[in-house]
Amino acid sequence: MVFLEDSASEYCTLYECSDQTCELWPEPEGSTLKTEYRRRAETNGGCFLDEIATSCSVLVFFAFPPLMFGLSELDIRGRVRDASQGWYHQTIQKPDENNAATRTGWHWKVPRAPSSRTISRLALTITFLLILTSLAQLRAHRRIIEVGVRLLAPDHAAQDSSDVSWNRFAYCQYVTNPDYLCNSLMVFEALHRLGSKADRLMMYPNYWNIDSDNLSTEAKLLLQARDAYDVHLAPVEVLHEAGDDTWADSFTKLLAFNQTQYARVISLDSDANVLKHMDELFLLPQSAVAMPRAYWLDGDVLSSQLVVIQPSEFEFSRILEAIKHRLNSSFDMEIANDLYGKNCLILPHRRYDLLTGEFRSKDHSKYLGSAEEKWDPKKVLDEAKFLHFSDWPYPKPWLDGPDELRQKVQPECRNLDAENGDCSDREIWNNIYTEFKYRRQEICGLGFEMHPKRDRSSTVRVQGAPSPFEPVFDGSLAMS
């Protein structure tokens, strides 16, 4: 294969020669230009392959046109102009001795080689483009790192949020009965005490009257939430659907998707303790929904105990349609998984979805995410921000379960064979329930001290198996 100069132009033409016969290099198939790397040598006027010159010129043409047209010596305009027109069909002479025969074929025009000065300019241009690209990538990576730091850093190392309009965000609770109203009041008290900057929104049944002179218990607590903890009150129509009474009203939680006065809301279950505020979650990357995994279950199941939502009419319409066509055994958590199970921003369950039952478990690998990490209950509790009560068959903390049941289900002490056994799990678990009892009475009043367990669900649920999504930790089944 040789390069021969076309005397009629300043370009080089590629021929494939054998003895006295020279054939044009066949036209390439598709977009592969076999001859796009040719140029004239500056030293001897010959032609040879130059992979860098042409490929770089095409890069500059598409990536930085103003600078490209300033490099006149490189004649990039001519090169690209030829490229845009494609292959040329011309009559050329076969380079034999008599120079008599002619052939018609395709060849590609490639400009003469640029000067060393022009190549230097081109190298500087490419370097400049690479620097710009690297800076853009670094900025994107920095954004990802900042999000991770906000999720994992201690509170005292939180980012400067002075430029954030916090009234665009809100923690959201729904209540449908006095017990859960008191729980929500405790959640908002904790957020107020912990210094959360975001709004607080409570959705309550629209038939509760807070304007009457003869205030009910519900009205008094609602006004306390408004006046003491700066909670915005939103009367709503309760979404009650057929099924287990325990979760029949839980669809009301999904009304958070319709709170379009906010750019983002965090829906929290009220049968939980807020240990630290979670304002950093409002600043997550854009996503319709962000949820943690239900780590205690097999498979990629989402937990609806904490949901970060971007309210919109579109998403709320999807929610209503899903409720309309649900099975009687499907509730808020099932709907969230059906709609967002494969398209959701996943929150780490560590920090954001710790269960009290984890302190009763003998295998912590699912929560820790590793079988090698050593379980340290004090460290786990200290890093947690949201603690959900889940100790089936032991009742929720506002229902005073029998003491003999508490003693049976409480965490076991570890290393009893050692001189000093470790009962830290048991101590922490019991303290969590005791603290809730006294704080509930302090915030909600004497009418909300713990009372005997009341069965508001089916007999099957209380005496038989728990719900499909409820965790069952070691030893619990023995109590059924």
C-alpha positions in Angstrom: 0.0 0.0 0.0 1.5 3.3 -1.0 0.6 7.0 -1.0 0.8 8.9 -4.3 0.4 12.6 -4.8 -2.4 13.8 -7.0 -0.7 16.4 -9.1 -4.0 18.2 -9.8 -4.5 19.1 -6.1 -2.7 19.5 -2.8 -4.1 16.3 -1.4 -2.8 12.8 -1.0 -4.6 9.8 -2.5 -4.2 6.3 -1.2 -3.6 3.4 -3.7 -3.1 -0.3 -3.2 -0.4 -1.3 -5.6 0.8 -4.7 -6.8 3.6 -4.9 -9.5 2.5 -2.4 -12.2 -1.2 -2.2 -11.1 -2.4 0.3 -8.6 -6.0 0.2 -7.4 -7.7 2.8 -5.2 -8.3 1.8 -1.7 -11.9 0.7 -1.6 -14.5 3.0 -0.2 -15.0 2.3 3.5 -18.2 0.8 4.8 -20.5 2.8 7.1 -18.8 5.6 8.9 -15.3 4.1 9.0 -13.0 6.3 7.0 -9.8 4.3 6.4 -8.0 7.2 4.9 -8.9 10.0 7.3 -5.5 9.8 9.0 -3.4 10.8 6.0 -1.5 14.0 5.5 1.5 15.2 3.5 4.9 15.0 5.3 6.5 18.4 5.8 10.1 17.1 5.3 10.0 15.3 1.9 6.6 16.1 0.5 5.4 12.5 0.8 2.3 11.1 2.4 1.9 8.9 5.5 -0.5 8.0 8.2 -1.0 10.6 11.0 -3.6 9.4 13.5 -3.4 12.5 15.8 -3.8 15.4 13.4 -7.2 14.6 11.9 -8.8 13.0 15.0 -7.9 16.1 17.1 -9.2 18.5 14.4 -12.5 16.8 14.4 -12.6 17.0 18.3 -11.9 20.7 18.1 -14.5 21.2 15.4 -17.3 19.8 17.5 -16.2 20.8 20.9 -14.8 24.3 20.5 -15.8 25.9 17.1 -14.7 29.5 17.9 -11.1 28.5 18.7 -11.1 26.1 15.8 -11.7 28.7 13.2 -8.9 30.8 14.6 -6.3 28.1 13.6 -6.1 29.1 10.0 -2.7 27.4 9.4 -4.2 24.0 10.2 -6.8 24.5 7.5 -9.3 22.7 9.7 -12.2 24.3 7.8 -11.1 22.8 4.6 -10.6 19.4 6.3 -14.0 19.4 7.9 -15.7 20.9 4.9 -14.4 18.0 2.8 -15.5 15.6 5.6 -19.0 16.9 5.5 -19.2 16.4 1.7 -18.0 12.8 1.9 -16.1 10.9 -0.7 -15.4 12.4 -4.1 -15.9 10.5 -7.4 -13.2 11.6 -9.8 -11.3 10.3 -12.8 -7.7 9.6 -12.0 -4.7 8.2 -13.8 -3.1 4.9 -13.0 0.6 5.6 -12.2 2.2 3.3 -14.8 5.0 4.1 -17.1 3.0 5.2 -20.0 0.5 7.0 -17.8 -2.1 6.2 -20.5 -4.9 4.3 -18.8 -7.4 6.0 -16.6 -9.8 4.7 -13.9 -12.8 6.1 -12.2 -12.9 5.6 -8.5 -13.4 7.1 -5.0 -10.8 8.9 -3.0 -10.7 11.1 0.0 -9.1 14.5 0.1 -6.8 15.2 3.1 -5.1 18.5 3.7 -1.4 19.0 3.9 0.3 18.6 7.2 0.0 21.5 9.7 3.0 23.4 10.9 4.7 22.7 14.2 3.3 26.0 15.5 -0.2 25.0 14.6 0.2 21.6 16.3 1.3 23.3 19.5 -1.7 25.5 19.4 -3.9 22.5 18.9 -2.2 20.7 21.8 -2.9 23.7 24.1 -6.5 23.7 22.9 -7.0 20.0 23.7 -5.4 20.5 27.1 -7.7 23.4 27.8 -10.8 21.2 26.9 -9.6 18.4 29.0 -9.2 20.7 32.0 -12.7 22.0 31.5 -14.1 18.5 31.3 -12.1 17.5 34.5 -13.5 20.5 36.4 -17.0 19.6 35.4 -16.6 16.1 36.5 -14.9 17.2 39.8 -17.9 19.5 40.5 -20.3 16.6 39.9 -18.3 14.3 42.2 -18.1 17.0 44.8 -21.9 17.3 44.8 -22.2 13.6 45.4 -19.7 13.7 48.2 -21.5 16.6 49.9 -24.8 14.7 49.8 -23.0 11.7 51.4 -21.4 13.9 54.1 -24.8 15.5 54.9 -26.2 12.0 55.4 -23.4 10.6 57.5 -21.7 13.5 59.2 -22.5 14.3 62.9 -24.9 17.1 63.6 -22.2 19.6 64.7 -20.5 19.2 61.3 -23.7 19.9 59.3 -23.4 22.2 56.3 -24.0 25.9 56.5 -27.7 26.2 55.6 -28.1 30.0 55.9 -29.0 30.3 52.3 -31.8 27.6 52.4 -35.4 28.7 52.4 -36.6 26.2 55.0 -40.3 27.3 54.7 -40.3 25.3 51.5 -39.9 22.1 53.5 -42.0 20.4 56.2 -42.1 17.4 58.4 -45.5 15.8 58.0 -47.7 13.8 60.4 -51.3 12.5 60.1 -53.5 11.7 63.0 -56.9 9.9 63.2 -57.3 9.2 66.9 -56.2 10.7 70.3 -53.5 8.2 70.9 -51.7 8.9 67.6 -52.4 12.6 68.1 -50.4 12.5 71.3 -47.6 10.6 69.5 -47.5 13.2 66.8 -47.3 15.9 69.4 -44.3 14.1 70.9 -42.6 13.9 67.4 -43.1 17.7 66.9 -41.9 18.5 70.4 -38.7 16.6 69.6 -38.1 18.4 66.3 -38.7 21.7 68.0 -36.4 20.9 70.9 -33.7 19.5 68.5 -33.6 22.8 66.5 -35.1 21.6 63.2 -35.5 24.6 60.8 -38.2 23.1 58.5 -41.9 23.7 58.9 -44.1 21.2 60.7 -47.4 20.1 59.3 -50.2 18.0 61.0 -53.0 16.6 59.0 -56.0 15.9 61.2 -59.7 14.8 60.6 -61.8 17.7 59.3 -64.5 16.9 61.8 -62.4 17.8 64.8 -63.5 21.3 65.9 -60.8 23.5 67.2 -62.9 26.7 67.3 -65.5 25.7 69.8 -65.6 27.2 73.3 -65.9 23.8 74.8 -62.6 22.3 73.5 -62.2 18.6 73.3 -59.1 16.7 74.2 -58.2 16.5 70.5 -58.7 20.3 70.0 -56.5 21.1 73.0 -53.6 19.0 71.7 -54.0 20.5 68.2 -53.8 24.0 69.6 -50.8 23.0 71.8 -49.0 21.7 68.7 -49.8 25.0 66.9 -48.9 27.4 69.7 -46.0 25.6 71.5 -44.3 23.8 68.5 -45.2 26.0 65.6 -47.1 23.3 63.8 -49.3 24.1 60.8 -52.7 22.5 61.1 -54.3 21.0 58.0 -57.8 19.5 58.3 -58.3 16.7 55.8 -60.8 14.0 54.9 -59.5 10.7 56.4 -58.8 8.1 53.8 -60.4 4.9 55.3 -60.3 1.8 53.2 -61.5 -1.8 53.7 -59.2 -4.2 55.4 -57.5 -4.7 58.8 -58.6 -1.9 61.1 -55.0 -1.5 62.3 -54.1 0.1 58.9 -57.4 1.0 57.5 -56.7 4.7 58.1 -53.1 4.5 57.1 -53.9 5.7 53.5 -54.3 9.2 55.1 -50.5 9.3 55.3 -50.4 9.3 51.5 -52.1 12.7 51.5 -48.6 14.0 52.0 -48.1 13.6 48.2 -50.7 16.4 47.8 -49.1 19.0 50.0 -47.9 21.0 47.0 -47.4 24.1 49.0 -44.1 22.6 49.9 -41.2 21.6 47.6 -40.5 18.6 49.8 -42.0 16.9 52.9 -40.8 14.2 55.2 -43.6 11.8 56.3 -42.8 10.1 59.6 -44.7 7.4 61.4 -45.8 8.6 64.8 -45.2 5.3 66.7 -41.5 6.3 66.9 -38.9 8.5 68.6 -37.1 11.3 66.8 -33.6 11.3 68.3 -32.1 13.9 66.0 -33.6 16.1 63.4 -33.2 15.1 59.8 -33.2 18.4 58.0 -30.4 17.2 55.7 -32.9 14.9 53.9 -34.7 17.9 52.4 -31.5 18.7 50.4 -31.2 15.3 48.7 -30.9 15.1 44.9 -34.2 15.5 43.1 -36.4 12.4 43.3 -40.2 11.9 43.6 -39.6 9.6 46.6 -36.7 8.6 48.9 -37.2 5.7 51.4 -35.0 3.3 53.3 -35.2 -0.4 52.8 -37.1 -2.6 55.2 -33.8 -4.3 56.2 -35.5 -6.9 58.3 -37.2 -8.4 55.3 -35.7 -10.5 52.5 -35.7 -8.8 49.1 -35.7 -5.1 48.1 -38.7 -4.0 50.1 -39.1 -0.3 50.9 -40.1 0.8 54.4 -42.8 3.5 54.6 -41.9 4.5 58.2 -39.9 7.4 56.8 -40.6 8.8 53.4 -39.1 11.9 51.7 -41.6 13.2 49.2 -41.7 15.8 46.4 -45.4 16.6 46.4 -47.0 17.0 43.0 -50.4 16.6 41.3 -49.0 13.9 39.1 -47.7 11.7 41.9 -50.8 12.2 44.0 -53.0 11.1 41.0 -50.9 7.9 40.8 -51.4 7.4 44.5 -55.2 7.7 44.2 -55.3 5.4 41.2 -53.3 2.8 43.2 -55.7 3.0 46.2 -58.6 2.7 43.8 -57.3 -0.6 42.4 -55.6 -2.1 45.4 -56.3 -5.5 47.0 -57.9 -5.5 50.5 -54.7 -6.8 51.9 -52.7 -3.9 50.5 -52.1 -0.7 52.5 -49.7 2.3 52.4 -46.5 0.3 52.4 -47.6 -2.0 49.6 -48.7 0.9 47.5 -45.4 2.7 48.0 -43.5 -0.5 47.0 -45.7 -1.1 43.9 -45.2 2.5 42.7 -41.6 3.3 43.7 -40.0 0.0 44.5 -37.8 0.1 41.3 -37.6 3.9 40.9 -36.7 5.4 44.3 -33.8 7.2 46.0 -32.7 4.8 48.7 -31.9 6.1 52.2 -29.6 4.2 54.5 -31.6 2.4 57.1 -28.8 2.9 59.6 -29.6 6.3 61.2 -33.0 6.6 59.5 -34.9 3.5 60.3 -33.7 1.7 63.5 -36.2 -0.6 65.1 -36.4 -1.2 68.8 -36.6 -4.9 68.1 -33.1 -4.8 66.8 -31.9 -4.7 70.4 -33.6 -8.0 70.9 -32.1 -9.7 67.9 -29.3 -12.2 68.0 -28.2 -11.6 64.4 -27.5 -8.0 63.5 -25.9 -8.5 60.1 -28.9 -7.2 58.2 -28.9 -4.0 60.1 -25.2 -3.5 60.2 -24.9 -4.6 56.5 -22.0 -6.9 57.4 -21.4 -10.1 59.3 -17.9 -8.9 60.3 -18.9 -5.6 62.1 -19.2 -6.0 65.8 -22.6 -5.1 67.3 -22.3 -2.1 69.7 -25.8 -1.1 71.0 -24.7 2.1 72.5 -23.0 3.2 69.3 -26.0 2.2 67.2 -28.4 4.2 69.4 -26.1 7.2 69.4 -25.9 7.3 65.6 -29.6 6.8 65.1 -31.9 9.6 64.2 -35.3 7.8 63.9 -36.3 4.9 66.2 -39.4 3.0 65.4 -41.2 0.9 68.0 -41.6 -2.6 66.7 -41.5 -5.5 69.2 -44.3 -7.8 68.3 -45.9 -9.4 70.3 -45.1 -6.7 72.9 -47.6 -3.8 72.5 -46.8 -0.3 71.4 -45.4 1.9 74.3 -48.6 3.8 75.0 -50.3 0.4 75.6 -49.2 -0.9 79.0 -48.3 -4.5 78.3 -48.1 -7.1 81.1 -44.8 -7.1 83.0 -44.4 -10.8 82.6 -44.6 -10.4 78.8 -42.0 -7.6 79.0 -39.6 -9.9 80.9 -40.0 -12.7 78.4 -39.4 -10.5 75.3 -36.8 -8.1 76.6 -33.2 -8.6 75.2 -31.1 -11.3 76.6 -27.8 -10.5 78.4 -24.7 -11.6 76.5 -21.5 -13.4 77.6 -23.2 -14.6 80.8 -20.3 -17.2 81.2 -17.9 -14.3 81.6 -17.3 -12.7 85.0 -19.2 -9.6 84.0 -22.1 -10.3 81.6 -23.1 -7.7 79.1 -26.8 -6.5 79.5 -26.4 -3.3 77.6 -29.1 -4.3 75.0 -31.6 -5.0 77.8 -30.8 -1.8 79.6 -31.2 0.3 76.5 -34.4 -1.4 75.4 -36.1 -0.9 78.7 -34.9 2.7 79.0 -36.4 3.5 75.6 -39.8 2.3 76.8 -39.5 4.0 80.2 -38.4 7.3 78.7 -41.4 7.3 76.3 -43.8 6.7 79.1 -42.7 9.7 81.2 -42.2 12.0 78.2 -45.7 11.2 76.9 -47.3 12.1 80.2 -45.2 15.3 80.5 -46.2 16.5 77.0 -49.8 15.3 76.5 -51.0 15.4 80.1 -52.4 13.0 82.7 -55.0 11.7 80.4 -52.3 10.1 78.2 -50.4 7.9 80.7 -50.1 4.3 79.6 -53.2 2.3 79.9 -54.1 -1.4 79.5 -53.7 -2.9 76.0 -56.7 -2.3 73.8 -57.3 -4.5 70.9 -58.3 -2.4 67.9 -57.5 -5.0 65.3 -58.6 -8.5 64.6 -58.1 -11.4 67.0 -56.0 -13.1 64.5 -53.4 -10.3 64.5 -53.1 -10.1 68.3 -53.0 -13.8 69.1 -51.6 -15.2 65.8 -49.0 -14.1 63.3 -48.0 -10.5 62.8 -48.5 -8.6 59.5 -46.4 -9.5 56.5 -44.2 -6.4 56.9 -43.8 -6.5 60.7 -40.4 -7.7 61.9 -40.3 -10.8 64.1 -37.1 -10.9 66.1 -35.5 -13.9 67.8 -37.7 -15.5 70.4 -40.9 -13.6 69.4 -42.7 -16.5 67.7 -42.5 -18.4 71.0 -44.9 -15.9 72.5 -47.7 -16.4 70.0 
